Amino acid sequence: MVATSYWPGKSGEQVEVLDETVGSLLRRAAGQAPDTVALVEGVPEPAERRTWTYAELLDESERAARALLGRFSPGERVAVWANNIPEWVILELAAALADITLVTVNPALRETELRHVLGHSRAAGVFLRHEYRGNPMARTLAGIRDDLPDLHTSVLFEDWAEFCAEGSAGRELPEVAPSSPAQIQYTSGTTGLPKGVVLHHRGITNNARIAYVRTFALQPGEAQLNPMPLFHTAGCVLATLASIGSLGTHVLPPYFDPGLMLELTESERCAAMGGVPTMLIAMLEHPALPRTDLSSLRYMLSGGASVPPELVRRVEEAFGVPMSIIYAQTEASPGITITRPDDTPDDRAHTVGRPLPLAEVKIVDAAGAVVPTGVTGELCTRGYHVMTGYLDAPEATAAAIDADGWLHTGDLASMDDRGYCRIDGRLKDMIIRGGENIYPREIEQVLAEHPAVAEVAVVGVPDPVWGERVAAFIRLNPEGETVGEKELFDHVRAHLAPHKTPRTWVFVDGFPLTGSGKIRKNALREDYVAGRLPM
């Protein structure tokens, strides 16, 4: 029981932070379970599913690491721009073994977005698909190469075997420190361009072990289905590293498809499966669900967006297992709190659980004072899991991590006297659509470039499937051309990824303003939800 909204991070549980790296995690697994299947390519046709044992996964990862060191030096940054393919995971492990920092890139990004990520990270190389789902990735990269002076190497995953053949057996791999940067993940905020979150080996390996392996008592040889995109910490940290840490089998579909998820659960005998709420809804509504053998499942998991209590109840009834919700943030490696399978149904549905062991959590008011239990404030966390900082952004880092080491999440939350937390909203002006963080100003800047647009405000409005959807409120230039939703949709779509393109368009004559002349976005959202603006 806690008297105030502060969780000390030491709950009496026998947990410790290990001085481990991603590479040492893999080597330990290969030493303990060399013949266990470590990775399965979850393509639709079972006969075409490639597999790797832990011995094979280590062998190929070390060969790829040596090939990397033939082109890059330890400490350099290499980007990965592809969907969920096994080579993505092997590159993640190889980079870790070579002390090279992996920069993860959303395969949906377009030219402007890609230029920012590769340029800001000063990536020396990029591994990519030639094309994915209509996105001409190789052509896009070719169009911006001249703008990226640090980028000297690009490798198509279609040429992966030839690249790995460069891995000379005589080339030594370096010693890697647990404090070394393992990944840089770009996350959207509320102002400016997406920031590069620098995550260290100690943070991500321990967070995966403590958040998933311990919470769900993952067993050696158990299959875990991972539909989360690998460019997210949920995919490449929690799911990937927890599977290795538990000596489990990582089942990796190349994309999310609800029918494929159900088929893989049955055919690969998966014990664990999860996804953002949008994915769970799609599986619940799929006609194959009633006839799918789910007897291997032990638990379900969700997070990344607000999870309605009714959805938790529907999932537990349909799949016949408890469902956990994780509250996470990229800057926290990423897990902060989680509901356990043995929590009460009410706690599983209505809270995001208690803080993870060794994660200090407090909820504070605007002055930074810890609030009483049951009072809403900003959730802050401190411990091994907090990021190194934002890449080349000391002011942003100082704003996020205070002098005492507390990461200020920007999320509004409350804690009860048992330590269970509820997320009540966000201080930040961020939209979370189906687990994707979307940054409004980036969309506003694109729309403002259209000559017909005089003013624009982009906000998130509630959506029953996606959690939130992007809504654009537009005041047209009275002297400009007449445009409608289609023209503006096409304009945004030409510059930004599909998930950032507004699906709701509201044309207004003016905006509610603050005393200093700023648009009151909260008022726009409230008026829209209340039906005082066109739906």
N, C-alpha and C positions, 0 to 999 in steps of 0.2 A: 504494500500500500504506500502511496506517495501523498505527501501533504500539499505539495505544490506541483505545478506542471513541469517537473524536472525528473528525468530518468538518468541515473548515474552511469549506466553502461556496464555495471558490474552486478549481475543478478544472482551470483552464487553458482551459476552454471560453470561446469568445467570446460571453459573455452579459452584458447589463447591465440594470439596473433603469431602466425608462423612467418619466418623470414624466407619467403619462397618467391620464385619467379615462375612465369608461365612455362619456361623451359624445364625447370626442375620438377614442376608438377607433372609434365609429360614424361620425363625420364623415370620418375618414381612409378607412374602407372605402368609404363612398359616393363619395368623391372618386376613389378608385382603380378601383372596379368598379361604377359606377352601375347598369349594366344586368344584372349578375349576380343570379340569384335568391338572396335572402338567407334567406327564411323560407318554409316550406311547412307548411300545416296538415294533419297526417297523419291525416285521418279515413278511415274504411274505404272510402268510395266515392270513387274517383279523380276523378270528374267534379266532386265537391263540394270539392276541396282548393283553398283560397284560397292565393295566393302573393304575396310582396312582393319586388321588387328592392331593392337597397341604396338607390337613390334614393328609392323609395317608402317604405321603412322609415324613412329619415331624415326624410322629409317628414311622415309620420304621427306619428313620435315627437316632432318639434319642435312640431307642432300640439297634441298631447296635453300637452306640457310647458307651452305657453302657457296651455292650459286649466287645468292644475294651478295655475299662478301667479295665475289669476283667483280661486282659492278658498283657496290656501295661500301661505305665505311661505317663502322659502328657509330651510332649517334645520329646518322642521317635519317631522313624521313621518307617513307615509301607509302604511297596511297593505293587503296584497293577500291575499284569501281566496278562492281558486279553484283549480280543477284546471289542467292544462296546456293553456291556450288561447293563441292568438297575441297576444291583447290583454294577457295577463299579461306577455309579453316586451316589448311596446310600452310598457306602463306602467313596467316596469323601466328602460327606456331613457329614457323621458320624465322620470321622477323624477330620474334622474342628470343630465339636461340642465338641469333646473330647480333643482338643488342641494337636492332634497328627499330625505330618507332613507326608503328602502323597508323596511317591516317585513313579512317573509314569514310567512305563516300556513298551517299544514297544513289542507287542506279537510276533514279527518276530525275536527277538534276539535269538542267539544261545549261547552255553555254555560259551565261552570266554567273550562275551559281557555282558551276564547276571552276571557272576562272578564279573566283574568290577563294574557294577551299584550297585549290592547288597552289595558288599564288601566296595566300596568307601563311600557309603551312610551310612554304618553301620546300615542297616535296621534290626530292631528287629523282623520283621514279614513280610510275603508276602502272598497276596491273589492271587490265580491263577486258571486258567482252567486246567483240566487234560490234554487236548490236544486241539490244534487249528490249522486247516488247515495243518495237517501233522507235526506240530511242537510238539514233545512229551514233553510238558512243565513239567509235574510232574516228568518224568524220568530224564529230564535235571537237574532240581533242586536237585533231589536226588543225582546226580552224583557230585555236587559241595558243598553239605551241609558241608562237613568236612573242606572246605576252608573258611567258613563264621562263625567265632566264635560268632559274635553278633546276628546271626539269630537264635532265639529260637522257633519261631512259624511259621507254614505255614498252610493255610486254603484253601481248594479247594472251588471254587464258587459252585460246585455241592453240597457242604454241607452248603451252606449259611443259610438256614432256621434253621438248628441245631445250627449254630454259633449264630445267632441273638437271639435264645431262651435263651442264657446265659445272656441276657441283663436284669438284675434285675431292677425292677421299683424303688427300694429303693436307687440305686446308684446315687449320685449327679453328675451332669456334671459341669466341671470347668468354670470359667470366662475366656474368651479368649481375648487377646489384639489384636487390629487391626494391630499392628506391628509384631505380632507373625508369624513365618514361617508357611505358609499354604501348600506349595508344594516344592518339589525339582524335577526339570525336567532336564534330561541330554541332552545336546546339543553339537553337534560336532563343533570343531574349526579347526584350520589349523595345529596345532602342539599338540602333546601329545594325551592322551586319552580324550574321551568326558568329559566335565566338568558339575558339578551339579549346576544348577541355582536355587538359593534360592529365592522364591517369597513369599511376605507377603500378609496377608489378605486385608489390605487397598489397595494395588496395584491392585490385581486381581478383587476385587469387584467393585472398581471405574472405572477401565478400561473397564470392560464389560458394565457397565451402560453408560459411556460416549461414548465409541466407537460404541456400537450397539443400546442400548435402545434409546438414544437421536438422533443418526444419522438417524435412520429409523423409529422413532416415533412408536416403537412397542406397540401394544395395548393389554390390558388384554384379555386372552382367545384365542389370535391368535396362530396358530400352526407354529412352526419353525422347519424345517427339518435339522437335523445335521448329515451329512455323514462324518464329519472330525473325525479322530481317537482321542479317548479321552486322549491318552497319550500326545497329543499336546495341547498347550495353546489354539489353535483355537477351539478344541473340548471341553475340560473340563473347560476352563475359559470363552472365549467369547460366545460360543453358549450356554453352560449350564447355566452360571451365568446370562447372559442377559435374557434368558428365564424366570428364577426365578425372576429377577429384574423387569420384565415387567408383571408378573403374567400370563405369556404365557404358551403354551403347547409345551413341548420338545419332538419331534418325533425322536426317536433314532434307526436307522437301525443297525443291528449287524455287517454289513460290507458294503462296497460300491459295488453296482451293479446298472448300469445305468437304467435298466428296473424297478428295485425296487424303485429307487428314483422317477421316473416318476409316478409309481403307487401310492406311498405314497403321493406325492404332490396332486394328484387328490382325493384319498380316504380320506385323513386326512385334506383336504382343507388347505394346508400349504400356509402361506403368505410370508414366507422367505425361501430361499434355496441358497446354494452356494457350493463351493468346490474349490480345486486347479484346475488349467487349465486342467490337464489330465482328471479329473472327468467331467468337462464341455464339453470337446470334446467328451467323450464317450456318454454323454447324447444327444448331438447334432446329433451324428451318429446313435442313436438307432432308430430302425424302429417304435417304439411305440410313438415317440414324436409327429408326426402330429395328432394322434388321442387322445392325452392326454388332458384332461380338465385342463387348466392352469389358469382359471379365478380367482382363489383365490390368486394367486401370486401378491405381490406388489413390490418386488425387488429381485435381485440376487446379489451374493457377491463372490469375489474371492481374492486370495492373496497366500502367501506362496511360490510363484515362479514368475518369470517374466511372465506377462500377455500381449500377443501381442495385439496391437490395433484392428487387424482384428478379433480376438476372441471376444473382447468386442462387436464389431458391430454384429457379428454372433449371439451371445447370446441374445442381446437385440432384434434383429429382430425375432429370433425363439421363445423366451419366452414372448415377448411383454411387458417387464418391464425394467426399468433402471438397470444397473449393476454397482456396486461399487467395487473399489479395495482398499484393506487395505494394508498398508505397516507396517509390524510388526516384532518384534524380541522377542524371549523368554525372554531375559534379560529386556525387557520393559513391561512385564505383559499382553499382548505383543504389543498392538496397539500404533502406533506413528502418522501416517497420514492416511487419508481416503478420497476418493471421495464421495460426497454426491449425492443422487438421483436427486437433482435439479441442479447439475452442468451441464455445457454444454456437449453435446455429445463428443466434442473434448477433453475437460478436463477429462471426464470419460475414454476415450480411451487412452490418451497419457500421463496422469500423475497419481501419486498416491495420489493426493489431497493435502489439507492443513493439517497442524498439528492439532491433536485433541485438544479441549479446555483443558487448564491447562498443556499441554505438551510443554515445551520450546524446540525449535529446532534451531540449527545453523549449518551452513556448513563451514568447516574450511580448510585451506591449511595445508601443512606439518608442518608449524611452529605454527599452532594453531590459526592463525588469521582468523577472519570471512571474507569470500570472497564476492565480489560484486555479486549482483543478476545475474543469468545466467552463473555463473562460477562453474565448477565442483570441488568438494572437498569432504571431509569425513563428513557424516551426524552424528551429535551428538544430544543427547536429555537429558533433565533434568526435574525432577519433581517427583510427588507422585508415578509414575508408575515404576521407576527404581528399579531393583532387590536389595535385601540386599547384594548380592555378590555371588561369586562362593564358593561352599562348600569346606572348608579346603584348599583354594588356595588363600592366601593373595596377592601373586605376580600377579596372573592372574586377580584378582579383581582390584588391583591398576592399572594394565595396561588397564582395560576396563573402570573404573570409576575414573576420575581424581580428584584432590584435591578440585575442585569446584563443584563436584557432577555430572559432565557431563558424560553420558554413550557414549563411542565412539563405534559406531556400526560396523565400518569396511567397511561400504558401501559407494560407491561413488555416489554423488547426486548433483543436482542443484536445485535452488529455483528461481522462477520468482518474479516480484515485487508485485504480489498478494499473495505470500506465497505458491503457488502450487509447488509441488516438483516432480522431475523425478529421478528415480534411473538409474544411468549410468553404474554401474559395481560394482565390489567388490575388496576391498583391500585384503581381506582374500582369501585364497586358498580353498574355500569351494565349493562343488558341490551341487546344489539344483535340485533334480530330483523329479518332481511331488509333490513339497512341502516338501520333505524329505531332511534334511540336511545330507550330506554325507562327511565323513572326509577322504581325500585321503591317509594320512600317515598310517592310520589303515589298508587300503587295501594293500598299498605298503609293509608293514611289513609282511603281510601274504604271498604275492607273493615272497618276498625276501627269505622266508624260503624254497621255492622249489629249489632243487639242480640244476635244469636246467636254473634258472634265474640268470643272472649276474647283471643286473641293471634294475630298473623299475621306471616309473613315471606315476602317475595316475592323470588325469585331467578331467574336464567336457567339453564336446563338445556339440554343439547345437543339439536339437532334436525337431522335429515339434510337438510331442505329449507330451513329458515329460518335455519340457523346456530345460533340459540338460540330457545327459546320461553319464554314467561312461565309460571312455576310458582308457585302460592300454597300455602304450608304453613299449615294452619289448626288452632288449638286452639279447639274450641267451648266456649262457656259452659255448664258442666254444669247450670246452673239455667235456661238459656234454651230457646228453641224448637228443635226438631230441623229442621235444614236440610240440603240436599244441594248438589251442584255447580250444578244448574240455578238454584236460588234465588240463590246467590252470584254466578253468572255474570250473571244478569239485573240484579242490584244494581250490579255494576261497570259493566256495559254501559250502564246508564242515566246514568252520570256521566262515563265516559271513552270515548275513541276506541276503535274495534274492535281496533286492533293492540296496545293496552295491556291488554286484557282477558285474564286468565289462561286458558290452554287445558289446563293440567295442575293438578289439585287433589289435595292430599295432606292427609288429616286425621290429626293426631298428638295424642298424649296430653301431650307436653311437648317442649321444645326444648333442644338442646345450648347451654350458656351459657359465656361467658367468666368470668374471675374477678370482673369488675366487674358481672356480671349481664346482659351484652349477648348477644343471640342470635348464635351462630356460624353465619353464613350459608354460609361455605365448607364447614363440616361437613355442613350440610343437603344442599348440592349434591353433595358427594362421596358421602354415604350414598345419595342417590337414584340417582346414576349407577352405583354399585356394586350396586344392587338390594337394599340393606338397608332401603329404605322402599318402600311400595306404588308400583307403576309406573302 
